[in-house]
């Protein structure tokens, strides 16, 4: 199955050491499951969590002045 299709089913897609992608949503509050309605769901997005190397990379950057 294609990675994007996996995310449609709520699965996390790992791309080696690069990081992970998953879908994320928020919703309005519902007191009971019976009162929950799909229209309550809002702000669907794709969340990315970088792998260790990518997460730590900014701390290793070195800067130099360009002449």
DSSP file (Angstrom, degrees, kcal/mol; ACC not computed):
  #  RESIDUE AA STRUCTURE BP1 BP2  ACC     N-H-->O    O-->H-N    N-H-->O    O-->H-N    TCO  KAPPA ALPHA  PHI   PSI    X-CA   Y-CA   Z-CA
    1    1 A X              0   0    0      0, 0.0     2,-0.1     0, 0.0     5,-0.0   0.000 360.0 360.0 360.0 143.7    0.0    0.0    0.0
    2    2 A X     >  -     0   0    0      1,-0.1     4,-1.9     4,-0.0     3,-0.4  -0.383 360.0-116.9 -68.9 146.8    1.2    3.5   -0.8
    3    3 A X  H  > S+     0   0    0      1,-0.2     4,-1.8     2,-0.2     5,-0.1   0.870 114.4  52.8 -53.3 -41.8    2.4    5.6    2.2
    4    4 A X  H  > S+     0   0    0      1,-0.2     4,-1.2     2,-0.2    -1,-0.2   0.889 108.1  51.3 -63.8 -36.9   -0.3    8.3    1.7
    5    5 A X  H  > S+     0   0    0     -3,-0.4     4,-0.7     1,-0.2     3,-0.2   0.878 105.3  56.0 -66.7 -37.3   -2.9    5.6    1.8
    6    6 A X  H ><>S+     0   0    0     -4,-1.9     5,-1.9     1,-0.2     3,-1.1   0.903 104.3  53.5 -60.2 -41.3   -1.5    4.2    5.0
    7    7 A X  H ><5S+     0   0    0     -4,-1.8     3,-1.9     1,-0.3    16,-0.3   0.808  97.3  65.5 -66.5 -28.8   -2.0    7.6    6.6
    8    8 A X  H 3<5S+     0   0    0     -4,-1.2    -1,-0.3     1,-0.3    -2,-0.2   0.793 102.4  49.7 -60.6 -26.7   -5.7    7.6    5.6
    9    9 A X  T <<5S-     0   0    0     -3,-1.1    -1,-0.3    -4,-0.7    -2,-0.2   0.178 126.3-101.4 -99.4  16.2   -6.1    4.7    7.9
   10   10 A X  T < 5S+     0   0    0     -3,-1.9    -3,-0.2     1,-0.3     2,-0.2   0.589  74.7 142.8  80.9  10.8   -4.4    6.4   10.8
   11   11 A X      < -     0   0    0     -5,-1.9     2,-0.4    -6,-0.1    12,-0.3  -0.541  52.1-119.2 -86.5 152.2   -1.1    4.7   10.5
   12   12 A X        -     0   0    0     -2,-0.2     2,-0.6    10,-0.1    10,-0.2  -0.740  21.8-146.6 -87.1 134.3    2.3    6.3   11.0
   13   13 A X  E     -A   21   0A   0      8,-3.0     8,-2.6    -2,-0.4     2,-0.4  -0.914  12.0-161.1-106.4 116.9    4.6    6.3    8.0
   14   14 A X  E     -A   20   0A   0     -2,-0.6     2,-0.6     6,-0.2     6,-0.2  -0.814   8.5-163.2 -98.3 133.9    8.3    6.0    8.8
   15   15 A X  E >>  -A   19   0A   0      4,-2.9     3,-1.6    -2,-0.4     4,-0.9  -0.755  50.3 -90.9-116.5  82.5   10.9    7.0    6.2
   16   16 A X  T 34 S-     0   0    0     -2,-0.6    -1,-0.3     1,-0.3     3,-0.3  -0.152  91.4 -26.5  49.7-136.9   14.0    5.4    7.5
   17   17 A X  T 34 S+     0   0    0      1,-0.2    37,-0.4    -3,-0.1    36,-0.3   0.512 124.5  84.8 -83.3  -5.9   16.0    7.6    9.9
   18   18 A X  T <4 S-     0   0    0     -3,-1.6    33,-2.9     1,-0.2     2,-0.3   0.935  99.5 -96.9 -63.9 -47.8   14.6   10.7    8.2
   19   19 A X  E  <  -AB  15  50A   0     -4,-0.9    -4,-2.9    31,-0.3     2,-0.4  -0.978  34.0 -74.4 157.7-168.6   11.5   10.8   10.3
   20   20 A X  E     -AB  14  49A   0     29,-2.4    29,-2.7    -2,-0.3     2,-0.4  -0.952  24.7-158.6-129.9 144.7    7.8    9.9   10.6
   21   21 A X  E     +AB  13  48A   0     -8,-2.6    -8,-3.0    -2,-0.4     2,-0.3  -0.939  19.9 159.5-118.3 143.3    4.6   11.3    9.1
   22   22 A X  E     - B   0  47A   0     25,-2.0    25,-3.5    -2,-0.4     2,-0.2  -0.982  39.4-103.6-155.6 159.1    1.1   10.9   10.4
   23   23 A X  E     - B   0  46A   0    -12,-0.3     2,-0.4    -2,-0.3    23,-0.2  -0.568  34.5-170.3 -82.9 150.5   -2.3   12.6   10.2
   24   24 A X  E     + B   0  45A   0     21,-2.4    21,-2.3    -2,-0.2     2,-0.3  -0.999   7.4 173.0-142.0 139.5   -3.5   14.7   13.0
   25   25 A X  E     -     0   0A   0     -2,-0.4     2,-0.3    19,-0.2    18,-0.2  -0.928  16.6-151.6-138.4 163.7   -6.9   16.3   13.7
   26   26 A X  E     - B   0  42A   0     16,-2.3    16,-3.3    -2,-0.3     2,-0.3  -0.885  18.6-170.7-127.5 165.8   -8.7   18.2   16.4
   27   27 A X  E     - B   0  41A   0     -2,-0.3    14,-0.2    14,-0.3     2,-0.1  -0.969  28.7 -91.0-151.7 165.9  -12.4   18.3   17.1
   28   28 A X        -     0   0    0     12,-1.4     2,-0.2    -2,-0.3    12,-0.1  -0.427  57.2 -92.4 -72.6 156.2  -15.2   19.9   19.1
   29   29 A X        -     0   0    0     -2,-0.1     2,-0.4     7,-0.0    -1,-0.1  -0.456  39.8-170.9 -72.1 141.5  -16.0   18.3   22.5
   30   30 A X        -     0   0    0     -2,-0.2     6,-0.1     1,-0.1     3,-0.0  -0.995  19.8-148.1-133.7 128.9  -18.7   15.7   22.7
   31   31 A X  S    S+     0   0    0     -2,-0.4     2,-0.3     1,-0.1    -1,-0.1   0.850  83.8  18.2 -64.8 -34.8  -20.0   14.4   26.0
   32   32 A X  S  > S-     0   0    0      1,-0.1     4,-0.6     0, 0.0     3,-0.5  -0.930  74.9-118.2-135.8 159.7  -20.7   10.9   24.6
   33   33 A X  T >4 S+     0   0    0     -2,-0.3     3,-0.8     1,-0.2    -1,-0.1   0.843 113.8  60.4 -63.4 -33.7  -19.6    8.9   21.6
   34   34 A X  T 34 S+     0   0    0      1,-0.2    -1,-0.2    -3,-0.0    -3,-0.0   0.829 104.9  48.0 -64.2 -32.3  -23.3    8.7   20.5
   35   35 A X  T 34 S+     0   0    0     -3,-0.5    -1,-0.2     2,-0.0    -2,-0.2   0.561  87.1 110.8 -85.8  -8.3  -23.4   12.5   20.2
   36   36 A X    <<  -     0   0    0     -3,-0.8     2,-0.4    -4,-0.6    -6,-0.0  -0.460  47.8-173.4 -69.7 135.9  -20.1   12.7   18.2
   37   37 A X    >   -     0   0    0     -2,-0.2     3,-2.6     1,-0.1     4,-0.3  -0.983  34.9-122.1-133.0 142.6  -20.5   13.7   14.6
   38   38 A X  G >  S+     0   0    0     -2,-0.4     3,-1.5     1,-0.3    -1,-0.1   0.773 109.4  68.5 -53.9 -27.0  -18.0   13.8   11.7
   39   39 A X  G 3  S+     0   0    0      1,-0.3    -1,-0.3   -12,-0.0    -3,-0.0   0.652  86.4  69.7 -68.7 -12.4  -18.7   17.5   11.3
   40   40 A X  G <  S+     0   0    0     -3,-2.6   -12,-1.4   -12,-0.1    -1,-0.3   0.713  78.4  96.9 -74.4 -20.7  -17.0   18.1   14.7
   41   41 A X  E <   +B   27   0A   0     -3,-1.5     2,-0.3    -4,-0.3   -14,-0.3  -0.511  52.5 163.4 -75.3 134.3  -13.6   17.3   13.2
   42   42 A X  E     +B   26   0A   0    -16,-3.3   -16,-2.3    -2,-0.2    -2,-0.0  -0.928  42.2  33.5-144.3 167.4  -11.5   20.3   12.1
   43   43 A X  E     -     0   0A   0     -2,-0.3     2,-0.2   -18,-0.2    -1,-0.1   0.867  63.6-172.3  54.9  48.1   -8.0   21.3   11.3
   44   44 A X  E     +     0   0A   0    -19,-0.1     2,-0.3    -3,-0.1   -19,-0.2  -0.486  18.0 155.5 -67.2 139.9   -6.8   18.0    9.6
   45   45 A X  E     -B   24   0A   0    -21,-2.3   -21,-2.4    -2,-0.2     2,-0.6  -0.959  45.8-104.9-154.7 170.4   -3.1   18.2    8.9
   46   46 A X  E     -B   23   0A   0     -2,-0.3     2,-0.4   -23,-0.2   -23,-0.2  -0.924  33.3-153.9-104.6 123.3    0.0   16.1    8.3
   47   47 A X  E     -B   22   0A   0    -25,-3.5   -25,-2.0    -2,-0.6     2,-0.4  -0.797   5.3-160.1 -98.9 138.4    2.4   16.0   11.2
   48   48 A X  E     -B   21   0A   0     -2,-0.4     2,-0.5   -27,-0.2   -27,-0.2  -0.968   6.9-170.5-118.9 132.5    6.1   15.4   10.7
   49   49 A X  E     -B   20   0A   0    -29,-2.7   -29,-2.4    -2,-0.4     6,-0.0  -0.965  23.7-134.7-120.3 113.2    8.4   14.2   13.5
   50   50 A X  E     -B   19   0A   0     -2,-0.5   -31,-0.3   -31,-0.2   -32,-0.1  -0.261  19.8-111.2 -67.4 152.5   12.1   14.3   12.4
   51   51 A X     >  -     0   0    0    -33,-2.9     4,-2.5   -34,-0.2     5,-0.2  -0.199  40.4 -92.1 -70.8 172.6   14.4   11.4   13.2
   52   52 A X  H  > S+     0   0    0      1,-0.2     4,-2.3     2,-0.2     5,-0.2   0.908 123.7  49.0 -56.9 -49.1   17.3   11.9   15.7
   53   53 A X  H  > S+     0   0    0    -36,-0.3     4,-1.2     1,-0.2    -1,-0.2   0.924 114.8  44.3 -60.2 -45.8   19.9   13.0   13.2
   54   54 A X  H  > S+     0   0    0    -37,-0.4     4,-0.5     1,-0.2    -1,-0.2   0.882 113.1  51.8 -67.0 -37.8   17.7   15.6   11.6
   55   55 A X  H  < S+     0   0    0     -4,-2.5     3,-0.3     1,-0.2    -1,-0.2   0.870 115.6  40.6 -65.9 -37.4   16.5   16.8   15.0
   56   56 A X  H >< S+     0   0    0     -4,-2.3     3,-1.0    -5,-0.2     4,-0.5   0.601  91.9  90.5 -87.7 -12.5   20.1   17.3   16.2
   57   57 A X  H >X S+     0   0    0     -4,-1.2     3,-1.9     1,-0.2     4,-0.5   0.856  76.5  61.0 -56.2 -43.1   21.5   18.7   13.0
   58   58 A X  G >< S+     0   0    0     -4,-0.5     3,-1.0    -3,-0.3    -1,-0.2   0.841  99.4  58.0 -57.2 -31.1   20.8   22.4   13.8
   59   59 A X  G <4 S+     0   0    0     -3,-1.0    -1,-0.3     1,-0.2    -2,-0.2   0.695 105.1  51.4 -70.5 -17.3   23.1   22.2   16.8
   60   60 A X  G <4 S+     0   0    0     -3,-1.9    -1,-0.2    -4,-0.5    -2,-0.2   0.468  81.7 120.0 -98.4  -2.2   26.0   21.1   14.6
   61   61 A X    <<  -     0   0    0     -3,-1.0     2,-0.4    -4,-0.5    -3,-0.0  -0.334  46.7-158.3 -65.6 142.1   25.7   23.9   12.1
   62   62 A X        -     0   0    0     -2,-0.0     2,-0.4     2,-0.0    -2,-0.1  -0.963   5.5-154.3-120.9 141.2   28.8   26.1   11.6
   63   63 A X        +     0   0    0     -2,-0.4     2,-0.3     2,-0.0    -2,-0.0  -0.884  12.3 179.6-118.0 145.3   28.5   29.6   10.2
   64   64 A X        -     0   0    0     -2,-0.4     2,-0.3     0, 0.0    -2,-0.0  -0.995  33.8-105.6-142.5 150.5   31.1   31.7    8.4
   65   65 A X        -     0   0    0     -2,-0.3     2,-0.4     1,-0.1    -2,-0.0  -0.552  31.8-134.4 -75.8 133.2   31.1   35.1    6.9
   66   66 A X              0   0    0     -2,-0.3    -1,-0.1     1,-0.1     0, 0.0  -0.763 360.0 360.0 -90.8 131.2   31.0   35.2    3.1
   67   67 A X              0   0    0     -2,-0.4    -1,-0.1     0, 0.0    -2,-0.0   0.454 360.0 360.0 -85.8 360.0   33.4   37.6    1.6
